[in-house]
């Protein structure tokens, strides 16, 4: 009966995303990984810590608690596509205080505790009738602990609110409202957490939960190599690709932004002499060609009466019996007339 009411009242889909790591616990179902169920791919700047699509029955993984003691709280109905729904629809009953708790989520990446995770909420809420105690929102709460704590994870006194933790669609929406919101959850240097949804008189159904964190992806742009970096707001030292070097004296630096997007770098790289650009790489000039300056110019055939037999040359030496006049550059051809020898046995005299 509850879920009949839930579906009549509302449909909520929540997606929690958090920062480089596989799904948090190793208790996902292999059934949910089969070819009959295809989970949407994540963008390359998102790394999931937990995804409810990885579980065939969250009743064995998550917990609920009826704090107000009226025997009504969140319930869950599983389907065979790994898209289960948790719902609570007592928006007309006063004094509701119902909690839904996830399993423990590891928020440590490469030995470093994440400074934040992101909650992406895709949901629907039903409007409230005039008057009464109906709520048009629910709250997200967190309990930070590095350790798995089965008993403490359902103790609501362990949970704390954070800025902008209320998920809402505004006042007095008419009918069912579907929306998507991103909520940033700041974390201390703990390295683990439980997440909870608290409703106090809302008709909701949670369809999908993903906890993830942002990374700036590994990439090469303008001959600058960017590593994959977990968002931390700090400046990262970048490097020129092979065959390129810094233009001027400033090595390239950039900041990984909060949504996994690299900022504009401070510093420029370009292909070295003897290397030419092919896409985002610097490749050696083949034998018989040269490139004399740093930059984006192409490899040129050796000038007249010159040649080289190695790749990556910045000039072509003159053939035997030829020379370049003094002051001429690598782009000049070689001439056959030999230069005059240095004068010998010079004498000086004066005339009146």
C-alpha positions in Angstrom: 0.0 0.0 0.0 2.9 2.3 0.8 4.3 2.1 -2.7 1.0 2.6 -4.3 0.9 5.9 -2.3 4.5 6.6 -3.1 3.9 6.3 -6.8 0.8 8.4 -6.6 2.5 11.0 -4.5 5.9 11.3 -6.1 8.9 9.8 -7.8 12.4 10.9 -6.7 15.6 9.9 -8.3 18.7 10.9 -6.4 22.2 10.7 -7.8 25.0 11.2 -5.3 28.4 11.6 -7.0 31.8 11.8 -4.9 36.3 12.0 -6.0 39.6 8.2 -7.9 38.4 4.9 -6.8 36.0 2.1 -7.7 32.6 1.7 -6.1 33.0 2.1 -2.4 32.2 -1.4 -0.9 32.9 -4.6 -2.7 29.4 -6.0 -2.1 27.9 -5.1 -5.5 25.9 -7.8 -7.3 27.4 -9.5 -10.4 23.9 -9.7 -11.7 23.9 -5.9 -12.1 27.0 -6.1 -14.2 25.6 -8.4 -16.9 24.6 -7.6 -20.4 20.9 -7.3 -19.6 21.6 -4.2 -17.6 23.8 -1.4 -19.0 24.7 1.3 -16.6 25.2 4.7 -18.2 29.0 5.6 -18.5 30.5 8.3 -16.3 32.2 11.3 -17.8 36.0 11.3 -17.6 36.0 13.9 -14.9 33.8 11.9 -12.5 34.9 8.9 -10.4 32.1 7.1 -8.5 32.5 5.9 -5.0 29.1 4.3 -4.7 26.4 3.6 -7.3 23.0 2.0 -6.3 22.8 0.5 -9.8 25.5 -1.9 -8.6 23.2 -3.6 -6.2 20.3 -6.1 -6.8 18.8 -5.7 -3.4 19.7 -2.6 -1.2 17.6 -4.0 1.6 20.6 -6.0 2.7 23.0 -3.0 2.3 21.2 0.1 3.5 19.2 0.7 6.7 16.1 2.7 7.7 14.9 4.1 11.0 11.6 5.3 12.2 12.6 7.9 14.7 9.1 9.2 15.5 8.0 5.6 16.4 4.8 5.3 14.4 5.9 2.2 12.5 6.0 4.1 9.2 9.4 4.7 7.5 11.2 4.2 4.2 10.6 0.9 2.4 12.2 -0.5 -0.7 10.9 -2.5 -3.6 13.5 -4.2 -5.8 13.0 -4.9 -9.5 15.1 -7.2 -11.6 16.9 -4.4 -13.5 18.9 -3.2 -10.4 16.9 0.0 -10.4 15.4 -0.3 -6.9 13.3 2.5 -5.3 13.3 3.6 -1.7 10.2 5.5 -0.8 8.4 7.2 2.1 5.1 8.9 1.6 3.5 10.0 4.8 3.2 13.7 3.9 -0.2 14.0 5.5 0.8 12.4 8.9 2.1 14.9 11.4 5.4 14.5 13.3 7.2 12.3 10.7 11.0 11.8 11.2 12.2 8.9 8.9 15.8 8.2 8.0 17.5 6.2 5.2 21.1 5.3 5.7 23.7 4.2 3.0 26.5 1.8 3.7 30.0 3.1 4.6 31.6 5.1 1.8 35.4 5.2 1.6 36.5 8.8 0.8 40.2 8.2 0.9 42.0 8.3 -2.5 45.7 7.2 -2.8 46.1 7.6 1.0 44.7 11.1 1.1 41.2 12.0 2.5 39.0 13.9 0.1 38.1 17.4 1.0 34.6 17.2 -0.6 32.2 15.0 -2.4 29.3 16.1 -4.6 25.6 15.1 -4.3 23.8 15.1 -7.6 20.1 14.8 -7.1 17.7 13.9 -9.9 14.3 13.7 -8.3 10.5 14.4 -8.3 8.4 15.7 -5.5 4.6 16.0 -5.2 3.0 19.3 -4.2 1.5 19.6 -0.7 -2.1 20.4 0.0 -2.9 23.7 1.7 -2.1 23.6 5.4 -1.0 20.6 7.4 2.5 19.4 8.1 3.5 18.3 4.6 7.0 19.1 3.6 8.2 19.8 0.0 11.8 18.9 0.7 14.1 16.4 2.5 17.5 16.7 4.1 20.9 15.1 3.4 23.0 14.4 6.5 26.4 12.9 6.9 28.3 10.9 9.6 32.1 11.1 9.1 34.1 8.1 10.2 37.0 6.2 8.7 35.7 2.9 10.1 32.7 0.8 9.3 30.3 1.3 12.2 27.1 -0.8 11.9 25.6 0.4 15.2 26.7 4.0 14.9 25.6 4.3 11.3 21.9 4.3 12.4 22.4 6.6 15.4 21.0 9.9 14.1 22.9 11.9 16.7 26.1 11.0 14.8 24.9 12.8 11.8 25.5 16.5 11.0 23.9 18.9 8.5 26.1 20.9 6.1 25.5 24.0 4.0 22.8 23.7 1.4 21.8 20.2 2.4 18.1 20.7 1.8 16.8 19.2 -1.4 13.7 21.1 -2.5 11.7 22.3 -5.5 10.4 25.4 -3.9 7.0 26.1 -2.3 3.7 24.8 -3.4 4.6 23.1 -6.6 1.6 21.7 -8.4 1.6 18.0 -9.2 4.8 16.0 -9.5 8.0 18.1 -10.1 11.1 16.5 -11.6 14.4 18.3 -11.1 18.2 17.8 -11.0 20.5 19.5 -8.4 24.1 19.3 -7.5 25.0 19.6 -3.8 28.6 19.9 -2.6 29.4 18.1 0.7 32.5 19.4 2.5 34.5 16.8 4.3 37.1 16.9 7.1 40.3 14.9 7.0 38.5 11.7 8.1 38.5 9.5 5.0 35.1 7.9 5.3 31.4 8.6 5.7 27.8 7.4 5.9 25.2 9.4 4.0 21.5 9.7 5.1 18.3 11.0 3.7 15.9 12.4 6.3 12.3 13.2 5.5 9.9 14.8 7.9 6.6 14.6 6.0 7.5 14.3 2.3 6.2 12.0 -0.3 9.4 10.8 -2.0 10.9 7.9 -3.8 14.7 7.5 -4.2 15.5 5.8 -7.4 19.2 6.1 -8.0 22.1 7.1 -5.8 25.7 7.6 -6.9 28.5 9.0 -4.8 31.4 10.4 -6.8 34.2 12.9 -6.8 35.7 15.2 -9.5 39.0 14.7 -11.2 40.7 16.8 -13.8 41.4 14.3 -16.6 44.7 13.4 -18.1 45.1 15.2 -21.4 47.4 16.9 -23.8 46.6 20.4 -25.1 48.9 22.7 -27.0 51.9 20.4 -26.4 51.3 20.6 -22.6 50.8 17.3 -20.8 48.3 17.4 -17.9 48.2 14.6 -15.4 45.0 13.2 -13.9 44.5 15.1 -10.6 41.9 14.9 -7.9 40.3 18.3 -7.4 42.1 20.1 -4.6 42.1 23.7 -5.7 45.9 23.9 -5.8 48.3 24.8 -8.6 49.7 21.8 -10.5 53.1 21.7 -12.3 52.6 20.6 -15.9 55.1 19.4 -18.4 55.8 19.8 -22.1 55.3 16.8 -24.3 58.3 14.9 -25.6 60.1 16.9 -28.3 58.8 20.2 -26.9 60.1 22.8 -24.4 59.0 25.9 -22.6 58.7 29.1 -24.5 60.5 31.7 -22.4 61.2 31.0 -18.8 57.8 30.2 -17.3 57.1 26.5 -16.8 53.4 25.7 -17.4 51.2 25.7 -14.3 47.4 25.2 -14.0 44.7 24.7 -11.4 42.3 21.8 -11.3 38.8 23.4 -11.0 36.0 22.3 -8.6 34.1 20.5 -11.4 37.1 18.7 -12.9 38.0 21.2 -15.5 41.5 22.4 -16.0 42.1 26.2 -15.8 44.1 28.1 -18.4 47.8 27.3 -18.0 50.4 29.9 -17.1 53.2 29.1 -19.5 53.5 27.9 -23.1 55.2 24.9 -24.8 56.2 24.5 -28.5 58.1 22.0 -30.6 61.9 22.1 -30.4 64.2 22.7 -33.4 64.4 19.4 -35.3 60.8 18.6 -34.3 57.5 19.4 -36.0 54.0 19.3 -34.7 51.7 16.5 -35.7 48.4 16.8 -33.8 49.3 17.3 -30.1 52.7 15.7 -30.5 56.2 16.8 -31.6 57.8 14.4 -34.1 61.4 14.4 -35.3 62.1 15.7 -38.7 63.1 12.8 -41.0 66.5 12.5 -42.5 67.0 14.8 -45.4 65.0 17.5 -43.7 65.5 20.0 -40.9 63.8 22.6 -38.7 66.1 25.3 -37.4 63.9 27.1 -34.9 61.5 26.4 -32.0 57.9 26.8 -32.9 55.1 25.4 -35.1 56.9 25.5 -38.5 57.3 22.4 -40.6 60.3 20.4 -41.5 62.0 21.6 -44.7 64.1 19.8 -47.3 67.8 20.4 -46.9 69.0 23.5 -48.9 71.1 23.0 -52.0 74.4 21.2 -51.7 73.6 20.1 -48.1 72.3 16.9 -46.5 71.8 15.0 -43.2 71.4 11.4 -42.4 69.8 11.5 -39.0 66.3 12.3 -37.7 65.6 15.4 -35.6 68.2 17.7 -37.3 68.1 21.5 -36.8 70.4 22.1 -39.8 71.9 20.3 -42.8 75.7 20.3 -43.1 77.2 21.2 -46.4 78.4 18.4 -48.7 82.1 17.9 -49.0 83.7 20.7 -51.1 80.9 23.2 -50.3 80.5 25.8 -47.6 78.1 28.5 -46.3 79.3 32.1 -46.4 79.9 33.7 -43.0 76.8 35.1 -41.5 74.4 32.9 -43.5 71.9 30.8 -41.6 70.8 27.2 -41.7 68.3 28.1 -44.4 71.0 29.1 -46.9 72.3 26.8 -49.5 76.0 25.8 -49.8 78.3 27.2 -52.5 81.2 25.5 -54.3 83.8 28.2 -54.3 86.1 27.7 -51.4 86.7 30.6 -49.1 90.1 32.4 -49.3 92.8 31.2 -47.0 93.8 33.3 -44.1 96.6 35.9 -45.0 100.1 34.9 -44.1 103.4 36.8 -43.5 101.7 40.1 -43.3 103.9 43.3 -43.1 103.0 46.8 -42.4 104.4 50.0 -43.7 103.7 53.6 -44.1 103.8 56.0 -47.0 104.4 59.7 -46.9 
